[in-house]
Amino acid sequence: MIFITAKFPVKPEHADAWPRISKAFTVATRAEEGCLWFDWSRSLDDPNEYVLVEAFRDGEAGGAHVGSEHFKAAQRELPPYLAATPRIVNFEVDQDGWSELGELRVD
């Protein structure tokens, strides 16, 4: 699985609207066959930062995502709302979903 986490610094005047601004991109990405998840969270420390956690089945699915029309549209449409270039961590892991956090197991 390709696992990606990205931090999006949104301009303060657009931070509250970011879920609406990014909605078309989010909906289209979640509909991709190889998308396992695509989830936004707002930072607790910086209300102008959104964190995107996403995963794709494999490199082929990740490539299809980057080559999609909705990704190209996001490249054109989202940057005007950003305060800086998003930062990303991207790696391949040998699993296909979430594992339990054993140190905080709930019985």
MOTA-V689848 format. One record per residue. PSI is psi in whole degrees, 0 to 359 (* if undefined). D_CENTER is the distance of its C-alpha to the mean C-alpha in whole Angstrom. Layout:
psi,d_center
PSI,D_CENTER
PSI,D_CENTER
//
This chain:
psi,d_center
144,15
122,12
129,10
136,7
131,6
143,6
125,8
109,9
107,13
142,14
138,18
321,19
349,21
358,18
315,16
332,17
356,16
318,13
321,12
318,14
320,14
4,10
314,12
317,13
317,10
311,8
315,11
320,12
317,9
336,10
351,14
140,13
320,16
3,14
123,11
321,11
159,8
90,5
129,6
144,6
149,9
135,12
140,13
338,17
333,18
105,17
352,17
5,16
132,12
141,9
128,7
124,3
120,5
155,5
145,8
148,11
316,14
183,16
326,16
317,17
322,14
320,12
321,15
322,15
309,11
332,12
358,16
157,15
322,16
330,13
317,12
322,15
319,15
323,12
327,13
319,17
329,16
324,13
325,15
341,18
354,16
145,15
338,17
170,16
132,14
151,11
148,11
148,9
128,11
123,11
163,14
133,15
150,17
68,20
173,19
18,17
192,16
145,16
159,19
146,21
90,21
330,25
344,26
36,25
135,27
123,28
*,31
//
